[in-house]
Amino acid sequence: MVFFFFFFFVYVISNSVSMYVLSLPRLFLYFFFFDTLNPFLGCLIDITPLVPVLSRQYMVHGPGSKKGKDRKSLEEKKTDLHII
């Protein structure tokens, strides 16, 4: 019972601080798996929410993104192929 209240309290506080950083399954894994396995993995799980954000940023603004002047029309692509 005490553990449940502690678990719920930590979950509510962490969600009020940053709803994206901690979620219930990650908190469960953090307490029951990663801390007992290796403290380094406990640090790694704090980075995991940033991975989709960083990959999405790379997909939108990274190399090969169709943005602004880099965007070519279909006709320009056809002429490029004919030149080659």
PyRosetta script that sets phi, psi and omega in degrees:
from pyrosetta import init, pose_from_sequence

init()
pose = pose_from_sequence("MVFFFFFFFVYVISNSVSMYVLSLPRLFLYFFFFDTLNPFLGCLIDITPLVPVLSRQYMVHGPGSKKGKDRKSLEEKKTDLHII")
pose.set_psi(1, -45.3)
pose.set_omega(1, 178.9)
pose.set_phi(2, -65.0)
pose.set_psi(2, -40.2)
pose.set_omega(2, 179.4)
pose.set_phi(3, -63.6)
pose.set_psi(3, -39.1)
pose.set_omega(3, 179.2)
pose.set_phi(4, -61.6)
pose.set_psi(4, -45.0)
pose.set_omega(4, 179.1)
pose.set_phi(5, -65.0)
pose.set_psi(5, -39.1)
pose.set_omega(5, 177.1)
pose.set_phi(6, -63.6)
pose.set_psi(6, -45.4)
pose.set_omega(6, 179.0)
pose.set_phi(7, -59.9)
pose.set_psi(7, -47.1)
pose.set_omega(7, -179.0)
pose.set_phi(8, -65.4)
pose.set_psi(8, -41.0)
pose.set_omega(8, -179.7)
pose.set_phi(9, -62.7)
pose.set_psi(9, -46.3)
pose.set_omega(9, 179.0)
pose.set_phi(10, -63.2)
pose.set_psi(10, -40.1)
pose.set_omega(10, -179.8)
pose.set_phi(11, -64.4)
pose.set_psi(11, -44.7)
pose.set_omega(11, -178.7)
pose.set_phi(12, -67.2)
pose.set_psi(12, -43.8)
pose.set_omega(12, 179.4)
pose.set_phi(13, -63.6)
pose.set_psi(13, -43.6)
pose.set_omega(13, -178.2)
pose.set_phi(14, -66.7)
pose.set_psi(14, -35.3)
pose.set_omega(14, 178.2)
pose.set_phi(15, -71.1)
pose.set_psi(15, -33.2)
pose.set_omega(15, 178.8)
pose.set_phi(16, -71.1)
pose.set_psi(16, -31.3)
pose.set_omega(16, 177.7)
pose.set_phi(17, -72.2)
pose.set_psi(17, -51.5)
pose.set_omega(17, 179.6)
pose.set_phi(18, -152.9)
pose.set_psi(18, 109.0)
pose.set_omega(18, -175.2)
pose.set_phi(19, -69.7)
pose.set_psi(19, -24.5)
pose.set_omega(19, -176.6)
pose.set_phi(20, -84.8)
pose.set_psi(20, -27.6)
pose.set_omega(20, -172.4)
pose.set_phi(21, -73.4)
pose.set_psi(21, -44.4)
pose.set_omega(21, -179.0)
pose.set_phi(22, -119.2)
pose.set_psi(22, 139.8)
pose.set_omega(22, 172.6)
pose.set_phi(23, -133.6)
pose.set_psi(23, 169.6)
pose.set_omega(23, -174.3)
pose.set_phi(24, -60.8)
pose.set_psi(24, -45.1)
pose.set_omega(24, 179.1)
pose.set_phi(25, -65.2)
pose.set_psi(25, -38.0)
pose.set_omega(25, 179.6)
pose.set_phi(26, -66.9)
pose.set_psi(26, -38.3)
pose.set_omega(26, 177.7)
pose.set_phi(27, -66.0)
pose.set_psi(27, -40.1)
pose.set_omega(27, 177.4)
pose.set_phi(28, -61.1)
pose.set_psi(28, -47.9)
pose.set_omega(28, 179.1)
pose.set_phi(29, -63.2)
pose.set_psi(29, -38.6)
pose.set_omega(29, -177.1)
pose.set_phi(30, -63.6)
pose.set_psi(30, -44.2)
pose.set_omega(30, -177.0)
pose.set_phi(31, -75.1)
pose.set_psi(31, -39.6)
pose.set_omega(31, -169.1)
pose.set_phi(32, -99.0)
pose.set_psi(32, -16.4)
pose.set_omega(32, -174.5)
pose.set_phi(33, -124.0)
pose.set_psi(33, -56.1)
pose.set_omega(33, -169.5)
pose.set_phi(34, -72.8)
pose.set_psi(34, -37.1)
pose.set_omega(34, 179.9)
pose.set_phi(35, -69.6)
pose.set_psi(35, -33.9)
pose.set_omega(35, 179.4)
pose.set_phi(36, -78.4)
pose.set_psi(36, -28.6)
pose.set_omega(36, -177.5)
pose.set_phi(37, -78.2)
pose.set_psi(37, -55.9)
pose.set_omega(37, -176.0)
pose.set_phi(38, -164.6)
pose.set_psi(38, 129.2)
pose.set_omega(38, 179.6)
pose.set_phi(39, -62.3)
pose.set_psi(39, -27.7)
pose.set_omega(39, 179.7)
pose.set_phi(40, -65.8)
pose.set_psi(40, -38.3)
pose.set_omega(40, 177.4)
pose.set_phi(41, -67.2)
pose.set_psi(41, -30.2)
pose.set_omega(41, 174.9)
pose.set_phi(42, -63.5)
pose.set_psi(42, -33.4)
pose.set_omega(42, 175.0)
pose.set_phi(43, -72.3)
pose.set_psi(43, -37.0)
pose.set_omega(43, -177.9)
pose.set_phi(44, -64.8)
pose.set_psi(44, -34.6)
pose.set_omega(44, -176.8)
pose.set_phi(45, -69.3)
pose.set_psi(45, -19.2)
pose.set_omega(45, 175.9)
pose.set_phi(46, -74.7)
pose.set_psi(46, -18.9)
pose.set_omega(46, -179.7)
pose.set_phi(47, -89.2)
pose.set_psi(47, -19.8)
pose.set_omega(47, -171.9)
pose.set_phi(48, -57.0)
pose.set_psi(48, -35.9)
pose.set_omega(48, 179.6)
pose.set_phi(49, -67.2)
pose.set_psi(49, -20.8)
pose.set_omega(49, -178.7)
pose.set_phi(50, -78.1)
pose.set_psi(50, -18.4)
pose.set_omega(50, -174.4)
pose.set_phi(51, -63.4)
pose.set_psi(51, -50.3)
pose.set_omega(51, 178.3)
pose.set_phi(52, -64.4)
pose.set_psi(52, -32.7)
pose.set_omega(52, 179.2)
pose.set_phi(53, -65.9)
pose.set_psi(53, -46.6)
pose.set_omega(53, -179.4)
pose.set_phi(54, -66.0)
pose.set_psi(54, -40.5)
pose.set_omega(54, -179.8)
pose.set_phi(55, -67.9)
pose.set_psi(55, -35.9)
pose.set_omega(55, 177.7)
pose.set_phi(56, -66.4)
pose.set_psi(56, -40.4)
pose.set_omega(56, 177.1)
pose.set_phi(57, -62.1)
pose.set_psi(57, -40.3)
pose.set_omega(57, -179.7)
pose.set_phi(58, -67.1)
pose.set_psi(58, -38.7)
pose.set_omega(58, -179.8)
pose.set_phi(59, -67.0)
pose.set_psi(59, -36.1)
pose.set_omega(59, -176.9)
pose.set_phi(60, -78.5)
pose.set_psi(60, -44.9)
pose.set_omega(60, -172.3)
pose.set_phi(61, -111.4)
pose.set_psi(61, 1.1)
pose.set_omega(61, -175.0)
pose.set_phi(62, -78.3)
pose.set_psi(62, -173.0)
pose.set_omega(62, 179.6)
pose.set_phi(63, -64.6)
pose.set_psi(63, 142.0)
pose.set_omega(63, -178.7)
pose.set_phi(64, 84.6)
pose.set_psi(64, 7.1)
pose.set_omega(64, 179.7)
pose.set_phi(65, -79.2)
pose.set_psi(65, 141.4)
pose.set_omega(65, 179.9)
pose.set_phi(66, -89.3)
pose.set_psi(66, 94.4)
pose.set_omega(66, -174.3)
pose.set_phi(67, -143.8)
pose.set_psi(67, 128.6)
pose.set_omega(67, 173.4)
pose.set_phi(68, 66.6)
pose.set_psi(68, -126.9)
pose.set_omega(68, -174.3)
pose.set_phi(69, -75.3)
pose.set_psi(69, -14.8)
pose.set_omega(69, -179.5)
pose.set_phi(70, -72.9)
pose.set_psi(70, -17.7)
pose.set_omega(70, -175.8)
pose.set_phi(71, -74.2)
pose.set_psi(71, 128.2)
pose.set_omega(71, 179.4)
pose.set_phi(72, -110.9)
pose.set_psi(72, 145.4)
pose.set_omega(72, 177.0)
pose.set_phi(73, -79.1)
pose.set_psi(73, 169.4)
pose.set_omega(73, -178.5)
pose.set_phi(74, -64.5)
pose.set_psi(74, -36.2)
pose.set_omega(74, -180.0)
pose.set_phi(75, -65.6)
pose.set_psi(75, -40.9)
pose.set_omega(75, 179.3)
pose.set_phi(76, -65.3)
pose.set_psi(76, -36.2)
pose.set_omega(76, 178.0)
pose.set_phi(77, -66.0)
pose.set_psi(77, -38.8)
pose.set_omega(77, 179.2)
pose.set_phi(78, -65.4)
pose.set_psi(78, -42.0)
pose.set_omega(78, 179.5)
pose.set_phi(79, -67.1)
pose.set_psi(79, -35.8)
pose.set_omega(79, 176.3)
pose.set_phi(80, -60.9)
pose.set_psi(80, -40.4)
pose.set_omega(80, 179.1)
pose.set_phi(81, -67.3)
pose.set_psi(81, -37.1)
pose.set_omega(81, -179.6)
pose.set_phi(82, -69.9)
pose.set_psi(82, -33.7)
pose.set_omega(82, 179.0)
pose.set_phi(83, -65.6)
pose.set_psi(83, -40.4)
pose.set_omega(83, 179.3)
pose.set_phi(84, -70.9)
pose.dump_pdb("model.pdb")
